[in-house]
Amino acid sequence: MKDLVRVKHEILTQINRIQIPPDVQAVLDRIRGAGGAAFLVGGAIRNAVWGYPVTEWDIVTNLAFDTLTRWYGTRHPGARFGTVRVSADVEITVMREEHGYRDHRHPDAVRVVSDIERDLRRRDFTVNAVAFDGVRVVAVPESWTDFHQRRLRAVGEPTTRFREDPLRLLRLARFRAHYGLTVETATWQSATRLAAETRWVSRERRLAEWLKFLQAPPDRWFMWVEQGLCQALEWPCETFDKGFWQDAPETEAARIVAFARSVGLKPAALAAWAEQWPLKRGWRTVLYRALQAPWPGDPAEWVTWARRSDPRMARFWCDLARAAGQTVPDCRPLRLAVDGNWVALRIGDTGSRVGAALRYLQDLIAEHPDWNQPTRLEALLEEWQARE
């Protein structure tokens, strides 16, 4: 390995090159103008060192929480632990120490500290235990070599750290897959041994972390199974077909299907799971139909489904067919050549009957795009009225 001095110098150079946006710099300046310390931590440092775009900005400070909430009143789920949201991509947290985790997720006691080194010692992984104030970089000792070797290591004793908050087990999998990292031996042994501890994390948080994990390249999805985290999903999966999905679609629902197919989950099992988990509205039906469809299947039916769907679901079906290796034509939803007012005038009615007529016409043009002309639609509408 390179000399530690050289390694540290290279990492410091990367950190000092961080381009801080004006809105983030304004927050840092405001804190310092009030006599507080302000450090960047977390993803901004991590991404800068490894050459990824910085999209989120986490700041820690020794200013009083009351001062922060007076400046930035936006509510945040972590407010009781000293976190304030400034904007969608900027958060501030008061430096702190944490003690006791009887519920395996949240500290029983939080004590505000003014020393950044003490704040860093409570963090999950060494590559997240680095702080930068624009001039000075502070880190736990192992951070330098772990950054250089692209390695995840728990801060302190791994079992203690994971049992404090099992969400860290899911974050380990996500960071490992997104950045293509190795894991320090003791940290890995502890993580695989404690996989069942993720039951202490709410299903909402487990689902959210898994969906973030699925944004990683599909050829790394096996890492979730390798770490034993099917227990976190409450799925009966032990194997992973690495060759099944080479080009998984980007939409979240489609990636759920892709992962489920890769671990061999049966449609009935996915249906039972979907009934119990906090999925987005409309996903359950989509997941059922996708897993029950012939595989890889003829894309023609999926294109028809796309044309009947709203834009989000249309993209799902298009992506799914393409990811299965099919050549798929443009399958965006077709916009009717007529609108609700046109329909209302011709059927002499308003309200629910107009909606029913529009859905009828939309279904027809999904299968017969060339019928999407006012004169043809008017004839079809007359047939619909005659049957009503």
C-alpha positions as a printed Julia matrix, in Angstrom:
388×3 Matrix{Float64}:
   0.0     0.0     0.0
   1.12    3.55   -0.58
   2.79    5.41    2.22
   0.09    6.7     4.6
   1.34   10.28    4.24
   0.88   10.12    0.46
  -2.54    8.49    0.82
  -3.68   11.16    3.24
  -2.37   13.92    0.98
  -4.27   12.56   -2.05
  -7.52   12.3    -0.1
  -7.11   15.78    1.38
  -6.57   17.11   -2.14
  -9.85   15.56   -3.31
 -11.75   16.96   -0.33
 -10.32   20.45   -0.8
 -11.57   20.42   -4.39
 -15.21   20.17   -3.31
 -17.23   22.82   -5.11
 -19.66   24.11   -2.5
 -22.83   25.59   -4.08
 -23.71   29.18   -3.12
 -26.83   28.15   -1.13
 -24.79   25.67    0.93
 -22.0    28.2     1.45
 -24.6    30.69    2.65
 -25.69   28.23    5.36
 -22.08   27.65    6.45
 -21.42   31.39    6.55
 -24.55   32.05    8.58
 -23.55   29.48   11.19
 -20.04   30.87   11.45
 -21.34   34.4    11.56
 -23.28   33.42   14.68
 -20.09   32.13   16.31
 -20.63   28.41   15.53
 -18.44   25.78   13.92
 -19.74   24.25   10.68
 -18.45   21.06    9.01
 -19.5    19.12    5.92
 -19.84   15.4     6.65
 -21.19   12.22    5.07
 -22.05   11.86    1.41
 -20.46   15.1     0.24
 -17.04   13.94    1.5
 -17.55   10.35    0.37
 -18.57   11.26   -3.17
 -15.84   13.86   -3.56
 -13.1    11.4    -2.59
 -14.39    8.65   -4.89
 -15.21   10.92   -7.8
 -19.03   10.88   -7.72
 -21.29   13.94   -8.05
 -22.27   15.53   -4.74
 -26.07   15.8    -4.56
 -26.74   16.02   -0.81
 -25.11   18.26    1.78
 -25.01   17.29    5.46
 -23.67   19.88    7.87
 -22.87   19.49   11.57
 -22.52   22.38   14.0
 -22.15   23.2    17.69
 -24.83   25.91   17.51
 -27.91   25.43   19.69
 -30.8    23.55   18.08
 -33.17   26.38   19.03
 -31.13   28.76   16.91
 -31.27   26.43   13.91
 -35.04   25.93   14.17
 -35.53   29.68   14.45
 -33.64   30.11   11.18
 -34.98   27.04    9.37
 -38.34   25.95   10.64
 -38.95   23.04    8.26
 -39.95   19.92   10.18
 -37.66   16.89    9.96
 -38.14   13.3    11.25
 -34.83   13.64   13.09
 -35.79   16.86   14.9
 -35.68   15.23   18.33
 -32.08   14.25   17.61
 -31.06   17.74   16.56
 -31.58   17.69   12.78
 -33.04   20.57   10.78
 -33.86   20.51    7.07
 -32.81   23.64    5.2
 -33.9    22.44    1.75
 -34.45   19.2    -0.15
 -30.71   18.55   -0.32
 -29.29   20.41    2.71
 -29.59   19.34    6.37
 -27.94   20.53    9.58
 -27.41   18.4    12.67
 -26.12   19.48   16.06
 -22.92   17.67   17.11
 -23.79   15.02   19.66
 -22.99   11.84   21.53
 -25.57    9.06   21.85
 -26.13    6.56   24.63
 -28.39    3.52   24.98
 -30.55    1.99   22.22
 -33.26    0.04   23.99
 -35.52    0.1    20.92
 -32.59   -0.93   18.66
 -33.1     2.19   16.51
 -33.02    5.42   18.51
 -30.69    6.57   21.29
 -32.16    6.75   24.79
 -30.04    9.81   25.54
 -28.48   12.44   23.31
 -25.87   14.84   24.61
 -24.79   17.89   22.63
 -21.0    18.23   22.29
 -18.8    20.97   20.91
 -15.97   18.65   19.84
 -16.19   17.37   16.25
 -13.96   14.38   17.05
 -16.5    13.11   19.6
 -19.32   13.55   17.1
 -17.44   11.5    14.48
 -16.96    8.59   16.89
 -20.74    7.96   16.98
 -21.0     7.48   13.2
 -21.57    4.23   11.36
 -18.57    3.73    9.05
 -15.09    5.21    8.93
 -15.64    6.67    5.45
 -18.58    8.6     6.92
 -16.57    9.77    9.92
 -14.78   12.59    8.11
 -15.56   16.31    8.47
 -14.43   19.34    6.44
 -14.91   22.98    7.41
 -13.44   24.46    4.23
  -9.93   24.58    5.66
  -9.48   21.73    8.14
 -10.29   18.03    7.67
 -10.95   15.91   10.76
 -11.32   12.11   10.6
 -11.17    8.97   12.7
  -7.74    7.34   12.19
  -8.84    4.43    9.96
 -10.64    6.68    7.47
  -7.57    7.4     5.36
  -6.64    3.8     4.57
 -10.29    2.74    4.22
 -10.92    5.51    1.7
  -7.81    4.52   -0.21
  -8.69    0.82   -0.24
 -12.39    1.49   -0.91
 -13.35   -0.44    2.2
 -16.25   -0.28    4.65
 -15.34   -0.58    8.31
 -17.57    0.09   11.32
 -16.5     2.89   13.62
 -15.57    1.13   16.85
 -16.71   -2.42   17.65
 -18.92   -3.66   14.76
 -21.43   -5.72   16.75
 -22.08   -2.85   19.15
 -22.45   -0.41   16.28
 -24.94   -2.6    14.36
 -26.98   -3.51   17.41
 -27.33    0.16   18.31
 -29.11    0.73   15.02
 -29.68   -2.21   12.61
 -30.49    0.25    9.82
 -26.7     0.41    9.5
 -26.78   -3.18    8.2
 -28.92   -2.02    5.27
 -26.74    1.03    4.7
 -23.7    -1.27    4.55
 -25.31   -3.21    1.7
 -26.33   -0.02   -0.1
 -22.9     1.64    0.13
 -21.16   -1.57   -0.84
 -23.3    -1.98   -3.97
 -23.36    1.65   -5.05
 -19.63    2.24   -4.73
 -18.38   -1.31   -5.39
 -16.61   -1.58   -2.0
 -15.03   -4.34    0.01
 -15.87   -4.82    3.69
 -13.37   -5.13    6.54
 -13.39   -8.7     7.9
 -14.72   -8.09   11.41
 -17.37   -5.74   10.07
 -18.5    -8.3     7.48
 -18.63  -11.16    9.97
 -20.71   -9.1    12.33
 -23.02   -7.87    9.55
 -23.83  -11.35    8.26
 -24.28  -12.74   11.76
 -26.71   -9.97   12.75
 -28.82   -9.83    9.56
 -31.93  -10.87   11.49
 -31.59   -7.75   13.67
 -33.06   -5.74   10.8
 -36.5    -6.81   12.11
 -36.17   -3.92   14.57
 -36.25   -1.46   11.67
 -39.7    -0.39   10.48
 -40.92   -1.82    7.2
 -41.07    1.7     5.79
 -37.35    2.24    6.44
 -36.41   -1.25    5.23
 -38.32   -0.72    2.0
 -36.8     2.72    1.48
 -33.24    1.42    1.95
 -33.86   -1.53   -0.34
 -35.22    0.7    -3.1
 -32.1     2.86   -2.77
 -30.01   -0.32   -2.95
 -31.78   -1.31   -6.18
 -30.49    1.87   -7.81
 -27.05    0.22   -7.82
 -25.86   -1.69  -10.93
 -27.9    -4.93  -11.22
 -24.76   -7.07  -11.38
 -24.2    -6.12   -7.72
 -27.68   -7.02   -6.5
 -26.42  -10.42   -5.35
 -24.77   -8.52   -2.46
 -28.15   -8.16   -0.75
 -28.63  -11.94   -0.71
 -24.97  -12.58    0.15
 -25.34  -10.47    3.3
 -28.45  -12.41    4.33
 -30.75   -9.41    3.92
 -33.65  -11.31    2.4
 -34.54  -11.53    6.09
 -35.01   -7.76    6.03
 -37.57   -8.16    3.22
 -39.13  -11.21    4.89
 -38.54  -13.12    1.65
 -37.57  -16.81    1.41
 -34.58  -16.31   -0.91
 -31.14  -17.84   -0.62
 -29.81  -17.87   -4.19
 -29.42  -15.23   -6.87
 -29.36  -15.66  -10.64
 -26.63  -13.2   -11.6
 -27.22  -13.69  -15.31
 -30.94  -13.04  -15.31
 -30.91   -9.25  -15.51
 -28.09   -7.53  -17.33
 -29.98   -4.34  -18.09
 -32.71   -3.85  -15.48
 -35.1    -0.95  -16.04
 -34.72    2.18  -13.95
 -38.26    2.51  -12.62
 -38.64    1.36   -9.02
 -41.54   -1.04   -9.56
 -39.76   -2.66  -12.5
 -36.63   -3.17  -10.42
 -38.66   -4.85   -7.7
 -39.88   -7.3   -10.33
 -36.36   -7.76  -11.69
 -34.96   -8.56   -8.24
 -37.88  -10.88   -7.43
 -37.29  -12.81  -10.65
 -33.56  -13.02   -9.9
 -34.12  -14.66   -6.5
 -36.84  -16.96   -7.86
 -39.71  -15.48   -5.87
 -43.05  -16.92   -6.99
 -45.94  -14.63   -7.95
 -48.07  -15.86   -5.05
 -45.27  -15.09   -2.58
 -44.79  -11.63   -4.05
 -48.54  -11.01   -3.9
 -48.63  -11.95   -0.21
 -45.63   -9.72    0.48
 -47.12   -6.78   -1.4
 -50.28   -6.95    0.69
 -48.27   -6.46    3.89
 -45.71   -3.87    2.85
 -46.16   -0.08    2.37
 -45.87    0.02   -1.4
 -46.83    3.02   -3.47
 -50.38    3.22   -4.72
 -50.94    1.19   -7.85
 -47.8    -0.93   -7.52
 -49.49   -4.09   -6.23
 -51.49   -4.69   -9.39
 -48.47   -3.92  -11.54
 -46.29   -6.37   -9.63
 -48.87   -9.15   -9.86
 -49.34   -8.74  -13.58
 -45.62   -8.48  -14.28
 -44.69  -11.67  -12.45
 -47.64  -13.62  -13.81
 -46.95  -12.59  -17.4
 -45.1   -15.03  -19.72
 -41.35  -14.54  -19.4
 -39.57  -13.02  -21.23
 -42.76  -13.04  -23.26
 -44.1   -11.24  -26.29
 -43.79   -7.47  -25.79
 -47.0    -6.83  -27.69
 -49.18   -7.29  -24.61
 -46.88   -5.12  -22.49
 -47.03   -2.38  -25.12
 -50.83   -2.54  -24.97
 -50.7    -2.26  -21.17
 -48.36    0.72  -21.55
 -50.8     2.51  -23.82
 -53.55    2.02  -21.25
 -51.44    3.28  -18.38
 -50.56    6.63  -16.93
 -47.1     7.86  -18.01
 -45.29    6.4   -14.98
 -46.69    2.93  -15.5
 -46.27    3.17  -19.25
 -42.56    3.64  -18.78
 -42.59    0.65  -16.44
 -43.98   -1.69  -19.09
 -41.74   -0.34  -21.84
 -38.63   -0.68  -19.66
 -39.64   -4.15  -18.53
 -40.03   -5.42  -22.1
 -36.73   -3.88  -23.19
 -34.91   -5.26  -20.15
 -36.14   -8.72  -21.11
 -34.23   -8.33  -24.38
 -37.17   -7.42  -26.59
 -37.23   -4.85  -29.36
 -40.04   -2.54  -28.35
 -41.51    0.28  -30.45
 -42.53    3.59  -28.95
 -45.13    2.66  -26.35
 -45.9     5.92  -24.63
 -49.57    6.36  -23.71
 -51.56    7.51  -26.71
 -53.36   10.79  -26.14
 -56.94   10.67  -27.32
 -57.7    12.93  -30.28
 -60.76   14.17  -28.34
 -61.32   15.43  -24.8
 -63.98   15.26  -22.11
 -65.92   18.27  -23.38
 -66.16   16.7   -26.83
 -67.47   13.46  -25.31
 -69.97   15.29  -23.04
 -71.49   17.14  -25.99
 -72.01   13.92  -27.94
 -73.45   11.79  -25.17
 -75.46   14.63  -23.64
 -74.21   13.89  -20.16
 -71.5    14.87  -17.66
 -69.77   13.36  -14.68
 -69.02    9.65  -14.33
 -70.43    8.66  -17.72
 -67.97   10.95  -19.46
 -65.12    9.28  -17.58
 -66.41    5.82  -18.47
 -66.67    6.79  -22.14
 -63.12    8.17  -22.17
 -61.75    4.99  -20.6
 -63.61    2.91  -23.19
 -62.12    4.91  -26.06
 -58.62    4.86  -24.49
 -58.72    1.06  -24.24
 -59.77    0.76  -27.86
 -57.03    2.98  -29.26
 -54.45    1.18  -27.11
 -55.1    -1.88  -29.25
 -55.93    0.03  -32.46
 -53.87    3.25  -32.61
 -55.06    4.0   -36.14
 -58.62    4.48  -34.78
 -57.55    7.63  -32.94
 -59.41   10.06  -35.21
 -62.47   12.16  -34.26
 -64.74   10.67  -36.92
 -63.87    7.07  -35.97
 -64.07    7.86  -32.26
 -67.52    9.36  -32.74
 -68.74    6.15  -34.37
 -67.24    4.09  -31.56
 -68.89    6.34  -29.01
 -72.27    5.8   -30.65
 -71.75    2.02  -30.41
 -70.87    2.39  -26.72
 -74.03    4.41  -26.07
 -76.18    1.84  -27.84
 -74.9    -0.88  -25.53
 -75.24    1.2   -22.35
